[in-house]
Amino acid sequence: MSKRFGTLLFALLVVTIQISFAQSARKIPSEKPKLVVGIVVDHLRADYYFRYSHLLGDGGFKRLMNQGTYCKNSKFSYLYSQTGPDHASIFTGTPPAYHGIISNGWYNRLSGELELAKEDKNVKLVGIDSKEKGSSSKKMLASTLGDEIKLFNSHSRVISVALNCESALFSAGHAADGAYWMDDQSGKFITSSYYQDTLYNWVKEFNEKKFTDFYLNKTWTPFNGSNKPKVSDKLLGKVGLNTEFFYDLNKEKKEQGYKAIKTTPFGNMLVKDFAIASVINENLGKDDDADFLSVTFSCLGDKHRELSPFAPEMLDNFIRLDKELEHLLSFLDEQIGMENVLIFVTADQSANYTPENLIEQNIPNGYFSTYNAIALLKSYFNILYGNGEWVLGYDSQQVYLNHQLIEDSKLSVIDLQIKAAEFLIQFSGVATTTTANSLVKSNYTHGVIQKVQRSFNQKRSGDVMLTLEPGWMHSIKDERDEIAQYSYTNQVPLFWYGWKIKRSVISRSIYIEDIVPTISSFLNISIPSGCDGNPIHELVN
């Protein structure tokens, strides 16, 4: 062997050792996560993965399942599931009774008007010229995971991104560096002066690229990749749905504006694009100051308001979401290293069977019309007490009585609560009616009323709380019911992946409020102010 060849061989050996050492070092997890990513998928059913796993690639949900921890019995500890309350509960670690976001809106006792959870008259929208009321997370009474991260280290970056305002605000919290959502009128990502006075340059640059216009200049047809879905579920044919569909998104944009993207898988693509831009431009996960990114994919939920959870459009949305998840995971692995990134994926609501899904199987089902029920309740009170606006309003399965009129008439609010509850329980589909007075005076330790109580806030909730029978849902054509979109099964998926997470399955009951204290334990920071969840001991021990 020549001396020159021996020298070259030695050099190659040294380089090989250096590369191997660098690769091994890169796989050693950091002392604590450098970036925590919380992914919430609106209306992601716990059975979607198992029902459609044969249609998925290996890099998305299968990657989470095969390499991470899956909590197969995760659920909400409270009853009423909705975008605002669920995001607030996930990221504060406490139910609506304590964080105060009982629904996306509630009736203000003093003004008699519907008050939206997101509205804040003291701030303005940033990124567009608008006369709309400002939005913030001010009405959320408890701190979030992001708030505690900022309190622990002000250099940490906290960012949230979503299509919908409530999702962005209540996952970001109060101290975030940015909470971004898409404006329905312009298609741009905007924020609130609650967080920043002007959009950062990178957000402006992102908006200037007009990704929303690009996606809406397409047609939406079933995914035509190598794993093209072959819809064989009996449920599809049973409800009279076709397995093929065609949407001209440019036409829908002309009819609905940029809001049209929210019911298509391209809305999830847009959110993923913005999330990646956030990581790059905010330098998330690049130092030892733990950063936090919240990402909400909501297109499953927006489409579910129109369709069965097993409609071909829902299936296509799920399969395409799997592709976007794969892209995001691969990006984070390449950009930061998955050994430095802790990810959890869950849902803010679980898409429920529609009555049409249940009819063929003879399973009890039905639609409950709140419009009819409340109209009859008003007539009933007029007969009992004389003509008057005795019912202030109905929202989110809660009846609000007109306390001012009742007191002026020298009647008892408690008596009218009882009368209303006894009247409404007679309607088909109503399972229970509970008065606010009973929720204030009693402590329920189990059963459905305990879950109602964990949704009840004395200052904001109604006078009578309704629950519906299994298989029943609101008739969404009714006024106000479009806001009252509830899930009647409280089970949702929960995946953990990255950092020091091992491959495992946890079968015991895990509550959604347990996510935040688990991450707080990983980061060695304080739990949020109202948190009543518990760390998942299988993960933290």
N, C-alpha and C positions, 0 to 999 in steps of 0.2 A: 504493500500500500504506500503510495507516494505521500510525502509530507504535506503537500498542498491538499490532497484529497482528505487526509486525516484531519487537517485544520477545518476544512469545509464541513466534514461530518460532525466534528465537535461543535461548530457554530450552530448547525441545524438542531443538534441535540439540546443545546442551551435554549434556543428559541422555542423549541417544542415544550421544554420544561416550563419556560416562562409563561407560555400561552396556557398550558394546563393549570399552572398555579393561579393565573389571573382568572380563569374560568371557575376554578374551585373557590377562590376568594369571593368572587361575585355571587356565588350561591349561598354564602354564609349570611344568614339573616342579620339585619341590624339589631341593636339592642332593643329598640322599639320601632314601630312602623314610622317610616319617613312620610308616608302618605296614606291616609285612610280614605277609601272611596265607598260611599254609600249609594247603592243603586236601587231605586224603587220603581217597580213596573206596575202601572195602574191596571187592575183587573187580571193580574196573572194568577191563574188557577193553580192549585197545588198539584193537580193531576195532568196538566198540560205536558210536562216533561215526559211522564211515563206513557201517556197516550200517544205522543208523537215523537218519541225519541228516535225511532227508525228513520225519521225524516230530517234529523238534525246532523250537522257536521260535528267534527271532533273538538273544535276549538272554542265553542261557546258554552252552552249549558252543560254539555257532556264533560267539558274540561273542569267545570266547577264540581260536578258530581263525582267524577273519577279521581280528582286530585285534592278535593277539599272536603269540608264537613257539611253534611246536609241534615238540617233539623226537620224531620218528617212530620212532626206534630206541633208546629208553631201556629199561634193564633192570637187574636186580640182578646184582652181581658174585659172589654166593654162591648156594648151591643151595637151602637150606631156607627157604621163605617162610611166615611165620606172623605173626599180628597183633603180638605183642610184639617179635620180632626185626626186623620190617620198619619199625615206627615208630621203634625205637631206631636203626636203620641210616640211615633218612631224615634224622633230626634230629641225629645225631652225625657223619654223613658217614664212617662206618667200618663194616665188617662185624661180624657176631656174634663172630668170633674175637677181636676187640679190645674191643668194648663189653660183651661177656659175656652178653647176653640171647640165648642160643642157641635158646630156645624159650619157650613160656609156662610151662614147668615142667621140672625135671630132678631126678634122684635125688641126694639128699645121701649121700655115701659114708659119713659117720660115723653118721647116724641110720638110713640105709636107707629113708627115707621120701621121697615125692615132695615137692619144694620148689617152690612157685609163685614165678615171677619177681616178681610184684607184692607178695608178702607181706612185712610188716615188723612184727615183734612189739613193736617199741619205739614204735610210733605207734598212733593210733586213727582210726576213721572219724569225720568231722565232718559233722553235719547230720542224723544219725539216732541213736537209741539202739540199739546193736548189740553183740553179744558176739563178732562175727566178728573175725578177725585184721585188724590194720591193713594199709594198703597204701601203698607209696611207690616212688620210682624209685631207692632206695638201691643196689639190686643192679646197676644200670647203671654200668659202670666208667668210662665216658668222659663228658666234658661235652657238652652239646647247644648248638645255635644259641642257644636262649633263655638258657642259662647264660652264654654269651659276651657276649650283649647286656647282661645284668645286670652282668657284670664290667666292661664298658666304661663303662656309665652306670647307676648304681643307681636313677635316677629313671625309667628305662624300665619299662614294664609288660609282663609276659609272662603270657599266659593260654592255657589249652588247654581244649577242650570236646569231649566224645564221649559216646556211649552206653555204651561199654565202658571198664573201668578201665585195662587195659593201654594202650589207645590214648591216653587222657588223660595217663597218667603218663609214658610214654616219649617223647611229643612235647613235654611241658612241660619235662622235665629236673629238675634238683635245686634250682635257685634261683628257680623260677617264683613269681609272686604267687598263682597259683591253677591247679589242675588239677581239672576238674570232670567227673563222669560220673554216669549215672543209676543209682540204686539199684533193683534188680529188685523189692524187697519193697514199697517205698513210692512208687516212681515219681518221687521227688525227685532233684534234682541235689545231689550230696554231694562232699566232698573229703577230704583227709587232714590230720591234725595236723602232718604233715611240712611243710605249707605254711602253715597258719593254724589257730589254736586254735578259732575259731568262724566260722561262715559270715558273710560280709558281708551287710549289711542288704538290698542289692539282690537277692542270691541268695535270701534268705528270702522276699522279696516275690514273686520269680518263682515259687518253689515254692508259695506261697499261692494263686496264680492257677490251679493245678491243670490246666495245659495237657495233661498226660499223660492225665488222666481225660477231658478234652474230646475228645482224638483217639481214645481207645479207645471212646468212645460213638458210633462210626460203623460203617458197613459199608465194606468195601473191594471195589470192583468196578473193571473197566477204566476208565481215564481217559476222561471223556466231553466233553472240550473240543473245540474246533474242529479240532484235529489228532488226533482219536481214532485210535489205532493200528489198522491193519489188518494183522494178523499173517499174513504170507504165506510165511514161511520154511518150507521143506520139513522142516526138522529138528523142528518142533513136532509135526506129524502123525506123523512117524516114531517118536517115542517115546511115542505114545499120549496126548498132552496135549491138553486142550481149550483153545480160544482164549478162552473166557469163564471167569470164576471169580467166586466170591462168598464173602466172609469176614465173618462176624458178629464184630466185634472185641470187643464187649461179652461175648459168649459165650467167646471165647478168653481174655479177661482173667480170667474166673471160673475157667478151667482152668489158666492159666499164670501168673496175676498180671500185674504190669506188664511183665514180660519179653516179653509178647505183642507189644508195640509194636516190638520190635527186628527183626521180620521183615516189617514193613510200611513203606511209604513215609512214613507219618506219624512214624516215628522220626526220619527225616531232617529232617522239618519241625520237630520238637521241638528238634533240635540247632541248626538254623538260627535258630529263635526265641531260643535261649539265646545264640548267638553275637552276634546283634544287640543283645541286652540287655547283653552284655559290652562291646561297643564303646561303647554309650551311657553306661553307668554307670561304666566305667573310664576314660572320656575318651580312648580309644585314638586315636592319630593326630592329636591336637589341638595338639601342640607339636613342637619339633624333636628331642625325645628319642625316638629310634626305638623303637616298640613292636612286640610280636609276638603274633599270635593264631594258634593252631592249631585247625583244625576237622576232625573226622573224621566222615564219613558212612558208616555201616557196614551199612545195611539190605540192600544188595545182597549182601554177604557172608553175613549171617545167613540170608537166604533161599536162597542158593546151596547151603548145607549140606543142603537138602532137594531141590533142583530142578536141572534142566539150566540152564546159563547162558543158554539161549535160550527158556526157558519164558515164557509170557505174563506171569506175575507179575514175572519179572526185567525184561522189557521195560517193563512198567508202572512198576516202581520206577525205571528209568533215565529214562523220560520225565518222571515227576514230580520226580526229582532235578534234571533240567534246569530245571524251573520254580523250584525252590528256589534253585538257583545263580543264575538270572536275578534273583530277588528280592534275594539277598545282594549281587550286583554292583551293582545299581541303588542299594541302600541305601548302600553304601560310596562310590559316586560322589557321591551327594547329600550324605552326611554329612561326608565328608573331601575328596573330589575324587580321581578315579582317578589324576591326575597325581602324587598324594602316596602312593599305595598300590601296593605290589608284591605280586603274587599268583602263587603256583604251585599247580597242581593235578596230583596224581599218584595212584597206587594203592599199597596195601600188599600186595596179592596180585592175581593175574589169574585170574578165574574160568576154570576149565579145562573142556574137553569131558569129558563123562561117557562111559563105555564105550557106553552106549545111543546116544549121538550118533554114535559111530563105526561101530557094527555094520553099518548099512545101506550104508556106503561100503567095507566090507571092510577097514577100517584096523585094524591090530593094537591090541587093547585088552584090558582085564580088571580084575578086582578082586583085590587082594592081601589075604589074611587074616593079619594079624600074630598074632591069637590062636592060630591053628593052627600058624603057623611057630614061635612062641616055645614053645608046648606041646611040639612035637616036639623043639626044641632042648634043652629041659629033660630030656626022656626020654633023648635022646642022651648028655647029660653024665652022667646017672645010670648009664647002661650003662658008660660009660668010667671014671668016677671013684667010683662008689658013690652011694647016695641022699644028696641034700643040696640045699639051695637055692642052686645054683650061679649062677643068673640072678637078679640083684636086681630087675630090672624092664625094661620096654620103654617108651620114650616118644619120640615125634617122630622116628621112623626111626632110633633109636639103641638098642642093646642094652647094658644096664648089667650087668656081672658082679659077683658078690659077692667083692670083693677080700679081705675078712677071712677068709672060709671058705677061699678058695684059698691064702692065705698060711699059715693054720693047718694046712692039709693038705700044706704044703711042696710045692706045685705052682707052676708059673710062670704068672703072669697073661698074659704075652705068648703063651705056648703056647695057653692057652684062648681068647685073642682070635683067634688064627689058626684054631683048630679051629671056632670059632663062625662065622667069616667063610667058611670053606670049606664048612660045612654049609648056611648060609643062601643061598649063591650058587646052590644047586641048585634053588631054588624058582622056579616060573614067575612071571614078572613082575619078578623081582629083576635089576637091570642090573649093579650093582657092590656089593661089600662091602669096606669099608676099615677096617683096624684103627687104633685110637688110636695104637699104637706107631709105625706107618708114617707117620702124620700128624705125629708129634712129631719123628721122625728125618729125614724127607725134606722137600724144598721142591718142590712141584709148581707148574709155571709155566704150564700150559695144560690144557685139557680139563675134564671133569666133576670129576675128583679135585681140581683146583685150587679149584673152587667148593665142594666138600666141605670142603676145608681152611680156606677163608675163613669157613665156618660153625662150625669146630671150636675150642673153648676147652678147653685141657688140664685145667683144674680142674673144669669143669662138664659136659663132653660125655661120651658113653658110650664103651664099649670097642670097639664095632663100629658103623660108620655104613653105612646102606643107601641105595641109590638104586633107583628103579623104572624100568622100561622106559617109553618114551613111550606115552601112551594108557592106562597103568595107574594106578589110584588105590586108596587104602585103602578097605576095606569099613567104612563108618562105624558099622555095628552092633556092631563089635568094641569091647570095653572098651579105653579109652585112645586109640583112634583118633579119637575125637571131638575130642581136643585136637591131634592130628597132622594138621591140615588143611593140606596143602601144595599149592602150585601147581607144575605140571610144565612150564610155560612161564614164563620169567622176564621176558618183555617186558611193560611197563606203559606207559600213556600219560604224557606230561609236557607240560603247558601252562605258559607264562609270559605274564603280562598286567599292564598298568598301568604306572605310573611312566615310565621311559624305554625300555620294551620296544617294539621295532619289530615290524612284521608280517614273519614269515619262517618258513621250515621248515628244521630241521636234520636232515640224513639220516644223519650218522655216528653211531657208537655213543656213547651217553651213559649213564653209570652213575648209579644213584640216589644214590650217595655224592657225586656232583658237585654236588648241589643246594646243600648247606650252604656249601662253599667259594665258590660263586658269589655267594650272598647276603652272605657275610662280606666279599667283595671290594667289593660295592656299598656296604656299611655302613662299610668301612674298619676292621673289627675283626679280632681274632685268630680263626683257625679253631679249632674244638673240639679238645680235647687228643688225641684218637685219630684225628682226621680223616686219611684217606688218599685222598680224592677230589681232583679238580682243577677249578678254575673253568672254566666253559664259555666258551671264549675268544670265541665268536661273540657272546656277550651282554655280556661285560665290556670288550671292546676298543672 
